Amino acid sequence: MTQSPNTSSELGFIFDWDGVIIDSHAQHEESWNLLFKELRRPMPEGFFKATFGMRNQQIIPMCFDFVKADDLQAIADLGNRKEVLYRGILRRDGISPLPGVETLLKELKALGIPTVVGSSTPRLNIETIMAMTGLGEFFQSIVSAEDVTMGKPDPQVFLKAAEKINRTPAQCIVFEDAHVGIEAGKRAGMKVVAVATTHPLESLHEADAAFVNLEGMTVEQVLRAISVS
């Protein structure tokens, strides 16, 4: 049984990226649509929701029958093309943080609680959005798709994120929107706060606490919700 930290100063906050810090679901879905169209193939029904939160290395062999799971170059090429399309859409449309995110990050910074991104998203996507939104100043580090060999629900991404901010898993609170991410956080031995960006609030019962979004959320409210004093 894990023990809770004694004070908030011992905590570390780990944030999934898309669906927690920003919501670019529409841009991701459009970029996948464009990729399927370039390849002259229909995008399968329910594909986007079923694969959201997974790494491209997991998704592409599942969805393109002409790509073998061991053809790493073909997987990388298709994944890179999809992300180029995605970043082009972001630059075209712009993007803003989700409600409550910036206020919570400012409080965490003021309290000296370290924060890190733990995401299946490619690093360049995260850095592009950080530059667009100014959120980079709030994070001590990033663990992205390039830093892990196992995608969620494997806990590797969150365990590496904890190492980046010198915290044990028991000291970490993960913010997630995807079921595979919630499972990864729990398997890492961390507390998990879910936000209902991608899935209905009532479906997020596996998390320690779940909210519609982070608007008005304070560190004290988060700790109370997950029963950390």
ROMI-743733 format. One line per field, with one value per atom (N, C-alpha, C): residue in one letter; atom name; x, y, z. Coordinates in Angstrom, 2 decimals, m for minus. Layout:
<nodes>
residu = c(A, ...)
atome = c(CA, ...)
X = c(X, ...)
Y = c(Y, ...)
Z = c(Z, ...)
</nodes>
This chain:
<nodes>
residu = c(M, M, M, T, T, T, Q, Q, Q, S, S, S, P, P, P, N, N, N, T, T, T, S, S, S, S, S, S, E, E, E, L, L, L, G, G, G, F, F, F, I, I, I, F, F, F, D, D, D, W, W, W, D, D, D, G, G, G, V, V, V, I, I, I, I, I, I, D, D, D, S, S, S, H, H, H, A, A, A, Q, Q, Q, H, H, H, E, E, E, E, E, E, S, S, S, W, W, W, N, N, N, L, L, L, L, L, L, F, F, F, K, K, K, E, E, E, L, L, L, R, R, R, R, R, R, P, P, P, M, M, M, P, P, P, E, E, E, G, G, G, F, F, F, F, F, F, K, K, K, A, A, A, T, T, T, F, F, F, G, G, G, M, M, M, R, R, R, N, N, N, Q, Q, Q, Q, Q, Q, I, I, I, I, I, I, P, P, P, M, M, M, C, C, C, F, F, F, D, D, D, F, F, F, V, V, V, K, K, K, A, A, A, D, D, D, D, D, D, L, L, L, Q, Q, Q, A, A, A, I, I, I, A, A, A, D, D, D, L, L, L, G, G, G, N, N, N, R, R, R, K, K, K, E, E, E, V, V, V, L, L, L, Y, Y, Y, R, R, R, G, G, G, I, I, I, L, L, L, R, R, R, R, R, R, D, D, D, G, G, G, I, I, I, S, S, S, P, P, P, L, L, L, P, P, P, G, G, G, V, V, V, E, E, E, T, T, T, L, L, L, L, L, L, K, K, K, E, E, E, L, L, L, K, K, K, A, A, A, L, L, L, G, G, G, I, I, I, P, P, P, T, T, T, V, V, V, V, V, V, G, G, G, S, S, S, S, S, S, T, T, T, P, P, P, R, R, R, L, L, L, N, N, N, I, I, I, E, E, E, T, T, T, I, I, I, M, M, M, A, A, A, M, M, M, T, T, T, G, G, G, L, L, L, G, G, G, E, E, E, F, F, F, F, F, F, Q, Q, Q, S, S, S, I, I, I, V, V, V, S, S, S, A, A, A, E, E, E, D, D, D, V, V, V, T, T, T, M, M, M, G, G, G, K, K, K, P, P, P, D, D, D, P, P, P, Q, Q, Q, V, V, V, F, F, F, L, L, L, K, K, K, A, A, A, A, A, A, E, E, E, K, K, K, I, I, I, N, N, N, R, R, R, T, T, T, P, P, P, A, A, A, Q, Q, Q, C, C, C, I, I, I, V, V, V, F, F, F, E, E, E, D, D, D, A, A, A, H, H, H, V, V, V, G, G, G, I, I, I, E, E, E, A, A, A, G, G, G, K, K, K, R, R, R, A, A, A, G, G, G, M, M, M, K, K, K, V, V, V, V, V, V, A, A, A, V, V, V, A, A, A, T, T, T, T, T, T, H, H, H, P, P, P, L, L, L, E, E, E, S, S, S, L, L, L, H, H, H, E, E, E, A, A, A, D, D, D, A, A, A, A, A, A, F, F, F, V, V, V, N, N, N, L, L, L, E, E, E, G, G, G, M, M, M, T, T, T, V, V, V, E, E, E, Q, Q, Q, V, V, V, L, L, L, R, R, R, A, A, A, I, I, I, S, S, S, V, V, V, S, S, S)
atome = c(N, CA, C, N, CA, C, N, CA, C, N, CA, C, N, CA, C, N, CA, C, N, CA, C, N, CA, C, N, CA, C, N, CA, C, N, CA, C, N, CA, C, N, CA, C, N, CA, C, N, CA, C, N, CA, C, N, CA, C, N, CA, C, N, CA, C, N, CA, C, N, CA, C, N, CA, C, N, CA, C, N, CA, C, N, CA, C, N, CA, C, N, CA, C, N, CA, C, N, CA, C, N, CA, C, N, CA, C, N, CA, C, N, CA, C, N, CA, C, N, CA, C, N, CA, C, N, CA, C, N, CA, C, N, CA, C, N, CA, C, N, CA, C, N, CA, C, N, CA, C, N, CA, C, N, CA, C, N, CA, C, N, CA, C, N, CA, C, N, CA, C, N, CA, C, N, CA, C, N, CA, C, N, CA, C, N, CA, C, N, CA, C, N, CA, C, N, CA, C, N, CA, C, N, CA, C, N, CA, C, N, CA, C, N, CA, C, N, CA, C, N, CA, C, N, CA, C, N, CA, C, N, CA, C, N, CA, C, N, CA, C, N, CA, C, N, CA, C, N, CA, C, N, CA, C, N, CA, C, N, CA, C, N, CA, C, N, CA, C, N, CA, C, N, CA, C, N, CA, C, N, CA, C, N, CA, C, N, CA, C, N, CA, C, N, CA, C, N, CA, C, N, CA, C, N, CA, C, N, CA, C, N, CA, C, N, CA, C, N, CA, C, N, CA, C, N, CA, C, N, CA, C, N, CA, C, N, CA, C, N, CA, C, N, CA, C, N, CA, C, N, CA, C, N, CA, C, N, CA, C, N, CA, C, N, CA, C, N, CA, C, N, CA, C, N, CA, C, N, CA, C, N, CA, C, N, CA, C, N, CA, C, N, CA, C, N, CA, C, N, CA, C, N, CA, C, N, CA, C, N, CA, C, N, CA, C, N, CA, C, N, CA, C, N, CA, C, N, CA, C, N, CA, C, N, CA, C, N, CA, C, N, CA, C, N, CA, C, N, CA, C, N, CA, C, N, CA, C, N, CA, C, N, CA, C, N, CA, C, N, CA, C, N, CA, C, N, CA, C, N, CA, C, N, CA, C, N, CA, C, N, CA, C, N, CA, C, N, CA, C, N, CA, C, N, CA, C, N, CA, C, N, CA, C, N, CA, C, N, CA, C, N, CA, C, N, CA, C, N, CA, C, N, CA, C, N, CA, C, N, CA, C, N, CA, C, N, CA, C, N, CA, C, N, CA, C, N, CA, C, N, CA, C, N, CA, C, N, CA, C, N, CA, C, N, CA, C, N, CA, C, N, CA, C, N, CA, C, N, CA, C, N, CA, C, N, CA, C, N, CA, C, N, CA, C, N, CA, C, N, CA, C, N, CA, C, N, CA, C, N, CA, C, N, CA, C, N, CA, C, N, CA, C, N, CA, C, N, CA, C, N, CA, C, N, CA, C, N, CA, C, N, CA, C, N, CA, C, N, CA, C, N, CA, C, N, CA, C, N, CA, C, N, CA, C, N, CA, C, N, CA, C, N, CA, C, N, CA, C, N, CA, C, N, CA, C, N, CA, C, N, CA, C, N, CA, C, N, CA, C, N, CA, C, N, CA, C, N, CA, C, N, CA, C, N, CA, C, N, CA, C, N, CA, C, N, CA, C, N, CA, C, N, CA, C, N, CA, C, N, CA, C, N, CA, C, N, CA, C, N, CA, C, N, CA, C, N, CA, C, N, CA, C, N, CA, C, N, CA, C, N, CA, C, N, CA, C, N, CA, C, N, CA, C, N, CA, C, N, CA, C)
X = c(0.85, 0.00, 0.88, 0.61, 1.43, 1.01, 1.97, 1.71, 1.60, 0.71, 0.54, 1.65, 2.03, 3.01, 2.47, 3.38, 2.95, 2.57, 3.18, 2.89, 2.84, 2.19, 2.08, 3.44, 4.42, 5.75, 6.46, 5.98, 6.57, 5.94, 4.91, 4.17, 4.82, 4.41, 4.73, 3.48, 3.23, 2.05, 2.49, 1.88, 2.18, 0.93, 1.11, m0.02, 0.11, m0.90, m1.05, m1.25, m1.07, m1.09, m2.44, m2.71, m3.92, m5.13, m6.11, m7.29, m7.23, m6.03, m5.85, m5.38, m4.26, m3.72, m4.38, m4.48, m5.17, m6.12, m7.04, m7.92, m7.77, m6.98, m6.85, m7.38, m8.40, m9.03, m9.47, m10.12, m10.63, m9.48, m8.38, m7.22, m6.55, m6.48, m5.93, m6.81, m8.11, m9.02, m8.94, m8.85, m8.72, m7.42, m6.33, m5.04, m5.05, m5.69, m5.83, m6.69, m7.77, m8.62, m7.82, m7.01, m6.19, m5.21, m4.62, m3.67, m4.37, m5.53, m6.29, m6.64, m7.02, m7.36, m6.13, m4.98, m3.75, m3.45, m3.77, m3.52, m4.69, m5.73, m6.93, m7.59, m7.74, m8.41, m9.42, m10.55, m11.54, m11.07, m11.35, m11.02, m12.09, m11.70, m12.68, m13.61, m14.81, m15.79, m15.25, m15.31, m14.88, m13.38, m12.62, m11.16, m10.54, m10.96, m10.27, m10.44, m11.66, m11.89, m11.23, m11.24, m10.66, m9.15, m8.49, m7.03, m6.47, m7.33, m6.81, m6.05, m4.88, m4.02, m2.93, m3.04, m2.01, m0.92, 0.24, 1.33, 1.07, 1.59, 1.46, 2.02, 3.08, 3.70, 2.74, 1.77, 0.75, m0.39, m0.76, m1.95, m1.75, m0.63, m0.46, m0.49, 0.23, 0.14, m1.26, m2.02, m3.37, m4.33, m4.08, m5.08, m4.71, m3.46, m3.05, m2.50, m3.28, m2.92, m1.70, m1.29, m0.10, 1.19, 1.07, 2.24, 2.42, 3.57, 3.87, 4.36, 4.07, 4.42, 5.92, 6.73, 8.18, 8.81, 7.98, 8.50, 8.56, 9.58, 9.68, 9.81, 10.48, 10.65, 9.32, 8.53, 7.22, 6.30, 6.34, 5.53, 5.96, 7.27, 7.78, 7.41, 7.52, 7.21, 5.74, 4.85, 3.42, 3.10, 3.70, 3.47, 3.96, 5.14, 5.68, 4.80, 4.30, 3.42, 2.14, 1.56, 0.36, 0.62, 1.77, 2.07, 2.37, 2.96, 3.16, 1.80, 0.87, m0.48, m1.13, m0.95, m1.52, m0.97, 0.35, 0.93, 0.52, 0.33, m0.16, m1.56, m2.41, m3.76, m3.70, m2.83, m2.67, m2.27, m1.30, m0.83, m1.92, m2.73, m3.83, m4.91, m5.27, m6.42, m6.05, m4.80, m4.44, m5.03, m4.61, m5.12, m4.89, m5.76, m5.66, m5.72, m5.19, m5.30, m6.75, m7.03, m8.37, m8.71, m10.00, m10.41, m9.76, m9.23, m8.64, m7.20, m6.68, m5.33, m4.28, m4.31, m3.26, m3.29, m4.48, m4.60, m4.01, m4.32, m3.78, m2.26, m1.76, m0.31, 0.40, m0.21, 0.37, 0.43, m0.61, m0.60, 0.47, 0.58, 1.61, 3.00, 3.22, 4.52, 4.78, 3.76, 3.91, 4.19, 3.62, 3.81, 5.11, 5.77, 7.02, 6.82, 5.62, 5.34, 5.75, 6.67, 7.15, 6.09, 6.13, 5.18, 5.94, 5.38, 6.02, 4.93, 5.17, 4.27, 4.63, 3.63, 3.81, 2.81, 3.25, 2.31, 2.81, 1.85, 2.17, 2.36, 2.22, 2.35, 3.81, 4.12, 5.50, 5.96, 7.23, 7.78, 7.59, 7.77, 7.66, 6.26, 5.25, 3.88, 3.71, 4.24, 4.14, 4.89, 6.10, 6.90, 6.27, 5.65, 4.96, 3.83, 3.04, 1.91, 2.39, 3.45, 4.00, 4.42, 5.04, 5.47, 4.27, 3.19, 1.99, 1.23, 1.26, 0.44, 1.21, 2.55, 3.35, 3.34, 2.91, 2.81, 4.14, 5.16, 6.43, 7.04, 6.80, 7.42, 6.92, 5.80, 5.20, 5.66, 6.42, 6.81, 8.32, 8.72, 10.14, 10.71, 9.87, 10.37, 9.21, 9.57, 8.61, 9.06, 8.14, 8.35, 7.34, 7.83, 6.98, 7.12, 6.50, 6.50, 7.90, 8.84, 10.20, 10.97, 10.47, 11.20, 10.81, 9.82, 9.35, 9.31, 9.37, 9.26, 7.92, 7.21, 5.91, 4.86, 3.78, 2.71, 1.74, 0.93, m0.13, m1.06, m1.56, m1.64, m0.41, 0.69, 1.92, 2.30, 2.78, 3.06, 4.39, 5.14, 6.49, 6.56, 5.65, 5.72, 5.60, 4.75, 4.56, 5.70, 6.25, 7.40, 8.61, 8.79, 9.88, 9.63, 8.37, 8.02, 8.33, 8.02, 8.32, 9.82, 10.61, 12.07, 12.56, 11.93, 12.35, 12.22, 11.25, 11.04, 11.44, 12.19, 12.72, 11.64, 10.60, 9.52, 9.30, 8.87, 8.48, 7.07, 6.66, 5.28, 4.23, 4.46, 3.47, 3.32, 4.29, 4.23, 3.57, 3.21, 2.77, 1.26, 0.74, m0.66, m0.70, m1.38, m1.49, m2.82, m2.80, m4.02, m4.18, m5.31, m5.55, m6.99, m7.17, m8.53, m8.88, m7.90, m8.13, m8.10, m8.90, m8.94, m7.59, m6.88, m5.55, m4.59, m4.75, m3.91, m4.22, m5.51, m5.91, m5.33, m5.45, m4.89, m3.38, m2.71, m1.25, m0.87, m1.60, m1.31, m1.50, m2.59, m2.84, m1.80, m1.41, m0.38, 0.97, 1.18, 2.43, 2.43, 1.29, 1.20, 0.96, 0.31, 0.07, m1.42, m1.73, m3.10, m3.44, m4.68, m5.08, m6.32, m6.23, m7.36, m7.76, m9.02, m9.50, m10.32, m10.23, m11.07, m11.86, m13.12, m14.06, m14.01, m12.82, m12.67, m13.03, m12.60, m12.74, m13.86, m14.07, m15.07, m16.05, m17.26, m18.25, m17.74, m18.12, m17.66, m17.97, m19.15, m19.56, m18.75, m18.01, m17.20, m15.80, m15.46, m14.09, m13.93, m14.70, m14.74, m13.45, m12.59, m11.33, m10.34, m10.54, m9.66, m9.99, m9.06, m9.30, m10.28, m10.33, m11.30, m11.50, m12.68, m12.97, m13.77, m13.44, m14.09, m14.44, m15.43, m15.80, m14.63, m14.00, m12.78, m12.07, m11.03, m10.23, m10.57, m11.63, m12.00, m12.30, m11.64, m11.83, m11.12, m10.39, m9.73, m8.48, m8.33, m7.15, m6.40, m5.16, m4.38, m5.07, m5.59, m6.28, m7.48, m8.23, m9.40, m8.99, m7.89, m7.39, m7.01, m6.25, m5.79, m6.95, m7.94, m9.11, m9.86, m9.97, m10.73, m10.09, m8.77, m8.07, m7.61, m8.07, m7.82, m6.34, m5.64, m4.25, m4.20, m3.64, m3.58, m2.25)
Y = c(m1.20, 0.00, 1.24, 2.18, 3.38, 4.38, 5.15, 6.18, 7.53, 8.37, 9.70, 10.61, 11.62, 12.58, 13.35, 13.82, 14.55, 15.99, 16.61, 18.01, 18.17, 19.26, 19.51, 19.76, 20.20, 20.47, 19.19, 18.04, 16.76, 16.20, 16.86, 16.34, 16.69, 15.96, 16.31, 16.12, 17.03, 16.94, 16.56, 15.51, 15.04, 15.24, 15.92, 16.23, 15.53, 14.71, 14.34, 15.63, 15.59, 16.82, 17.07, 16.33, 16.59, 16.04, 16.90, 16.53, 16.95, 17.39, 17.88, 19.33, 19.59, 20.95, 21.72, 21.08, 21.67, 20.60, 21.03, 20.08, 20.27, 19.40, 19.46, 18.18, 17.61, 16.41, 16.63, 17.77, 18.05, 18.14, 18.77, 18.90, 17.55, 16.73, 15.37, 14.56, 14.63, 13.85, 14.31, 15.63, 16.15, 15.69, 15.68, 15.27, 13.79, 12.95, 11.54, 11.38, 12.15, 12.12, 12.47, 13.51, 13.93, 12.83, 12.17, 11.09, 9.93, 9.54, 8.47, 8.86, 10.12, 10.56, 10.53, 10.95, 10.89, 9.46, 8.52, 7.10, 6.45, 7.27, 6.81, 5.62, 5.79, 4.77, 5.43, 4.77, 5.35, 5.22, 6.22, 6.12, 5.26, 4.19, 3.27, 3.96, 3.48, 3.99, 3.82, 4.90, 4.85, 4.79, 4.92, 4.81, 5.82, 7.07, 8.12, 7.95, 7.74, 7.61, 6.35, 5.28, 4.01, 4.09, 4.94, 4.98, 6.20, 7.12, 8.36, 8.05, 8.65, 8.41, 7.39, 6.66, 5.70, 6.38, 5.75, 6.25, 5.87, 6.69, 6.38, 5.01, 4.61, 3.30, 2.16, 2.41, 1.41, 1.47, 2.69, 2.91, 2.46, 2.85, 2.67, 1.22, 0.29, m1.11, m1.71, m1.15, m1.63, m1.24, m0.09, 0.51, 0.52, 0.27, 0.23, m1.16, m1.98, m3.38, m3.59, m2.54, m2.68, m2.39, m2.00, m1.72, m2.85, m3.48, m4.55, m3.97, m4.66, m4.17, m4.00, m4.75, m4.64, m3.70, m3.05, m2.09, m0.71, m0.53, 0.68, 1.94, 1.85, 3.04, 3.48, 2.53, 2.88, 3.47, 2.89, 3.41, 4.83, 5.05, 6.38, 7.39, 7.00, 7.92, 8.34, 7.38, 7.70, 8.54, 8.17, 8.94, 10.37, 10.55, 11.89, 12.72, 12.08, 12.80, 13.25, 12.37, 12.74, 13.94, 13.96, 15.06, 16.36, 16.28, 17.48, 18.09, 17.24, 17.71, 18.35, 17.71, 18.20, 19.59, 19.75, 21.04, 22.13, 21.77, 22.73, 23.22, 22.32, 22.69, 23.60, 23.27, 24.11, 25.53, 25.65, 26.99, 27.74, 27.02, 27.64, 28.15, 27.33, 27.63, 28.32, 28.11, 28.58, 27.64, 27.83, 26.98, 27.69, 27.38, 27.97, 26.87, 27.12, 26.13, 25.89, 24.71, 24.40, 25.23, 25.37, 26.18, 25.73, 26.69, 26.43, 26.00, 25.62, 25.06, 26.09, 27.25, 28.23, 28.70, 28.88, 29.30, 28.25, 26.98, 25.90, 25.82, 25.94, 25.88, 27.05, 28.22, 29.38, 29.13, 28.53, 28.24, 27.22, 26.18, 25.17, 25.79, 26.68, 27.35, 28.20, 28.92, 29.77, 28.95, 27.75, 26.88, 26.08, 26.14, 25.39, 23.91, 23.51, 22.11, 21.82, 20.89, 20.64, 19.99, 20.37, 19.83, 19.33, 18.27, 17.66, 17.15, 17.20, 16.61, 15.13, 14.26, 12.84, 12.43, 12.35, 12.23, 11.30, 10.74, 9.94, 10.82, 12.12, 13.08, 13.28, 13.40, 13.72, 15.05, 15.11, 16.29, 17.58, 17.52, 18.73, 19.30, 18.44, 18.94, 19.71, 19.14, 19.80, 21.12, 21.11, 22.33, 23.40, 22.97, 23.92, 24.62, 23.84, 24.43, 25.26, 24.82, 25.63, 27.00, 27.02, 28.30, 29.16, 28.52, 29.26, 29.82, 29.11, 29.47, 30.11, 29.99, 30.50, 29.62, 28.37, 27.48, 26.84, 26.97, 26.30, 26.67, 27.89, 28.34, 27.58, 26.87, 26.20, 24.76, 24.22, 22.82, 22.67, 21.82, 21.57, 20.65, 19.80, 18.86, 18.29, 17.51, 16.84, 15.39, 14.46, 13.09, 12.87, 12.59, 12.50, 11.15, 11.01, 9.73, 9.21, 10.12, 9.71, 9.14, 9.38, 9.02, 7.65, 7.01, 5.74, 4.67, 3.44, 2.32, 1.61, 1.88, 1.26, 2.35, 2.25, 3.23, 2.91, 3.89, 3.66, 2.58, 1.68, 1.76, 1.30, 1.00, 0.74, 2.01, 1.88, 3.05, 3.74, 3.28, 3.78, 5.31, 5.93, 7.37, 8.13, 7.65, 8.35, 8.06, 6.87, 6.57, 7.42, 7.59, 8.44, 9.90, 10.32, 11.69, 11.96, 10.99, 11.13, 11.30, 10.53, 10.64, 12.03, 12.61, 13.95, 15.01, 14.84, 15.85, 15.32, 14.21, 13.66, 13.37, 12.68, 12.27, 10.77, 10.14, 8.74, 8.67, 7.50, 7.37, 7.77, 7.41, 7.72, 9.21, 9.99, 11.44, 12.14, 11.40, 12.01, 11.94, 13.01, 13.09, 13.26, 12.36, 12.37, 12.97, 13.81, 14.35, 13.73, 13.09, 12.33, 12.51, 12.26, 12.27, 10.94, 10.09, 8.85, 7.65, 6.63, 5.43, 4.73, 4.68, 4.04, 4.83, 6.14, 6.97, 6.81, 6.71, 6.46, 5.12, 4.11, 2.80, 2.88, 3.62, 3.76, 4.43, 5.47, 6.17, 5.28, 4.51, 3.61, 2.50, 1.98, 0.93, 1.47, 2.77, 3.40, 3.60, 3.39, 3.59, 5.03, 5.78, 7.21, 7.49, 8.62, 9.12, 9.68, 9.50, 9.97, 10.85, 12.02, 12.94, 12.92, 12.61, 12.55, 13.78, 14.21, 15.29, 14.76, 15.21, 14.64, 15.36, 15.50, 16.13, 15.15, 13.91, 12.90, 11.92, 11.58, 10.57, 11.16, 10.61, 11.11, 11.00, 11.94, 11.98, 10.68, 10.11, 8.92, 7.68, 7.77, 6.61, 6.62, 7.67, 7.85, 7.38, 6.39, 5.93, 5.26, 4.87, 4.22, 5.22, 6.50, 7.53, 7.78, 8.40, 8.73, 9.88, 10.74, 11.84, 12.21, 12.73, 13.11, 14.41, 15.26, 16.55, 16.80, 17.65, 18.04, 18.74, 19.65, 20.33, 20.90, 21.65, 22.19, 23.64, 24.14, 25.54, 25.76, 26.75, 27.06, 26.12, 25.15, 24.15, 24.72, 24.44, 24.84, 23.59, 23.77, 22.65, 22.03, 22.88, 22.37, 21.51, 21.92, 21.14, 19.81, 19.82, 18.58, 17.60, 18.09, 17.21, 16.68, 17.52, 17.08, 15.99, 16.18, 15.23, 13.84, 13.81, 12.50, 12.06, 12.80, 12.44, 12.45, 13.50, 13.71, 14.95, 14.85, 16.00, 16.69)
Z = c(0.00, 0.00, 0.00, m0.92, m0.99, 0.07, 0.53, 1.52, 0.84, 1.36, 0.80, 1.28, 0.48, 0.93, 2.13, 2.97, 4.15, 3.85, 2.88, 2.55, 1.04, 0.59, m0.84, m1.48, m0.68, m1.23, m1.67, m1.20, m1.59, m2.86, m3.36, m4.50, m5.83, m6.84, m8.22, m9.06, m9.97, m10.83, m12.24, m12.77, m14.13, m14.99, m16.09, m16.96, m18.31, m18.63, m20.03, m20.81, m22.10, m22.88, m23.53, m24.60, m25.37, m24.63, m24.43, m23.68, m22.23, m21.78, m20.42, m20.42, m21.09, m21.18, m22.32, m23.46, m24.61, m25.15, m26.00, m26.67, m28.17, m28.78, m30.24, m30.87, m30.22, m30.77, m32.21, m32.45, m33.80, m34.80, m34.39, m35.29, m35.54, m34.49, m34.67, m35.61, m35.39, m36.24, m37.69, m37.88, m39.24, m39.89, m39.11, m39.69, m40.05, m39.22, m39.58, m40.84, m40.91, m42.10, m43.36, m43.25, m44.39, m44.78, m43.78, m44.08, m44.78, m44.27, m44.92, m46.36, m46.57, m47.92, m48.83, m48.31, m49.11, m49.54, m48.66, m48.95, m49.68, m49.94, m50.67, m49.98, m48.67, m47.86, m46.94, m46.68, m45.76, m44.31, m43.51, m42.09, m41.41, m40.70, m40.11, m39.11, m39.04, m38.07, m36.65, m35.87, m34.48, m34.29, m35.38, m35.31, m34.34, m34.45, m33.70, m32.20, m31.76, m30.31, m29.77, m30.55, m30.09, m29.94, m30.71, m30.69, m29.99, m29.56, m28.96, m27.68, m27.55, m26.39, m26.66, m27.77, m28.15, m28.98, m29.04, m29.88, m31.34, m32.25, m33.66, m34.00, m33.28, m33.53, m33.22, m32.32, m32.04, m33.06, m33.41, m34.24, m35.68, m36.28, m37.72, m38.16, m37.51, m37.94, m37.75, m36.77, m36.52, m37.64, m38.25, m39.13, m40.60, m40.92, m42.32, m42.60, m43.31, m43.49, m44.37, m45.08, m45.93, m45.16, m43.89, m43.05, m42.05, m42.09, m41.14, m39.82, m38.75, m37.41, m37.23, m38.00, m37.85, m38.88, m39.70, m40.69, m40.03, m39.23, m38.41, m39.24, m40.39, m41.22, m41.82, m42.32, m42.89, m41.83, m40.62, m39.52, m39.17, m39.09, m38.77, m39.84, m41.11, m42.20, m42.18, m41.99, m41.94, m40.70, m39.57, m38.35, m38.48, m39.06, m39.24, m40.18, m41.24, m42.17, m41.47, m40.65, m39.92, m39.01, m38.34, m37.42, m38.16, m39.34, m40.16, m40.52, m40.91, m41.23, m40.00, m38.85, m37.59, m37.24, m37.31, m36.95, m37.94, m39.18, m40.15, m39.81, m39.34, m38.93, m37.70, m36.75, m35.55, m35.92, m36.81, m37.20, m37.96, m38.67, m39.41, m38.45, m37.45, m36.59, m35.29, m34.79, m33.45, m32.41, m31.15, m30.07, m28.72, m27.76, m26.42, m25.37, m24.17, m23.10, m22.72, m22.19, m21.71, m20.47, m20.16, m19.01, m17.71, m16.97, m15.66, m15.67, m16.83, m16.89, m16.47, m17.08, m16.81, m15.36, m14.80, m13.40, m12.46, m12.71, m11.88, m12.02, m13.22, m13.43, m12.74, m12.76, m12.07, m10.57, m10.01, m8.58, m8.23, m9.05, m8.81, m8.85, m9.80, m9.89, m8.66, m8.20, m7.02, m5.76, m5.70, m4.54, m4.63, m5.76, m5.92, m6.14, m6.59, m6.87, m8.32, m8.54, m9.89, m10.79, m12.05, m13.03, m14.24, m14.86, m16.02, m16.95, m18.23, m19.21, m19.37, m19.33, m19.60, m20.65, m21.90, m23.01, m24.11, m24.84, m26.03, m27.25, m27.08, m28.16, m28.55, m29.84, m30.24, m29.64, m29.29, m28.62, m29.42, m30.73, m31.53, m31.47, m31.38, m31.23, m29.93, m28.84, m27.53, m27.55, m28.07, m28.10, m28.99, m30.08, m30.97, m30.22, m29.49, m28.77, m27.58, m26.91, m25.82, m26.33, m27.50, m28.09, m28.47, m28.93, m29.34, m28.14, m27.01, m25.85, m24.71, m24.71, m23.61, m22.37, m22.51, m21.35, m20.95, m21.77, m21.49, m20.16, m19.69, m18.44, m17.22, m17.36, m16.20, m16.02, m16.96, m16.89, m16.76, m15.82, m15.62, m16.70, m17.26, m18.24, m19.06, m20.08, m20.95, m21.13, m21.00, m21.46, m22.58, m23.77, m24.95, m25.62, m26.78, m27.49, m27.76, m28.02, m28.35, m27.16, m25.96, m24.75, m24.19, m24.80, m24.27, m25.37, m24.94, m25.88, m25.75, m24.66, m24.41, m24.27, m25.04, m24.96, m23.83, m23.46, m22.48, m23.04, m22.18, m20.72, m19.94, m20.63, m19.90, m19.11, m17.88, m17.03, m17.32, m18.31, m18.53, m18.61, m19.35, m19.56, m18.24, m17.34, m16.07, m15.09, m15.13, m14.28, m14.70, m16.00, m16.46, m16.09, m16.16, m15.79, m14.32, m13.46, m12.03, m11.80, m12.54, m12.42, m12.80, m13.80, m14.29, m13.21, m12.31, m11.27, m9.89, m9.87, m8.63, m7.59, m8.07, m7.18, m7.31, m6.21, m6.27, m6.86, m7.37, m7.87, m6.84, m5.57, m4.53, m4.30, m4.72, m4.56, m5.75, m6.77, m8.02, m8.22, m8.80, m9.20, m10.71, m11.38, m12.84, m13.25, m14.26, m14.86, m16.24, m16.46, m17.68, m18.19, m19.49, m20.06, m20.71, m20.98, m21.71, m20.78, m21.10, m20.26, m20.20, m21.33, m21.30, m20.42, m20.36, m19.51, m18.03, m17.72, m16.33, m15.86, m16.70, m16.35, m16.16, m17.04, m16.92, m15.61, m15.23, m13.98, m12.77, m12.78, m11.66, m11.60, m12.76, m12.80, m12.34, m12.50, m12.03, m10.52, m9.87, m8.42, m8.04, m8.93, m8.72, m8.54, m7.91, m7.88, m9.26, m9.69, m11.02, m10.93, m11.52, m11.68, m13.15, m13.42, m14.80, m15.13, m16.37, m16.88, m18.07, m18.16, m19.13, m20.47, m21.01, m22.32, m23.43, m23.28, m24.33, m24.06, m22.78, m22.42, m21.40, m21.33, m20.35, m18.92, m18.10, m16.71, m15.99, m16.22, m15.49, m15.88, m16.99, m17.41, m16.82, m16.07, m15.59, m14.14, m13.75, m12.36, m11.90, m12.84, m12.45, m11.85, m12.12, m11.56, m10.10, m9.38, m7.97, m7.82, m8.83, m8.88, m10.33, m10.66, m12.04, m12.06, m13.02, m13.15, m14.62, m14.82, m16.18, m16.85, m16.12, m16.58, m15.36, m15.58, m14.46, m14.13, m14.68, m14.44, m12.95, m12.35, m10.95, m10.00, m10.53, m9.70, m9.03, m7.74, m7.00, m6.54, m6.13, m5.61, m4.41, m3.50, m2.32, m2.70, m3.71, m4.15, m4.74, m5.50, m6.08, m4.97, m3.99, m2.92, m2.08, m1.86, m1.10, m1.88, m3.19, m4.02, m4.04, m3.96, m4.01, m2.62, m1.59, m0.20, 0.16, m0.30, 0.09, 0.95, 2.14, 3.07, 2.98)
</nodes>
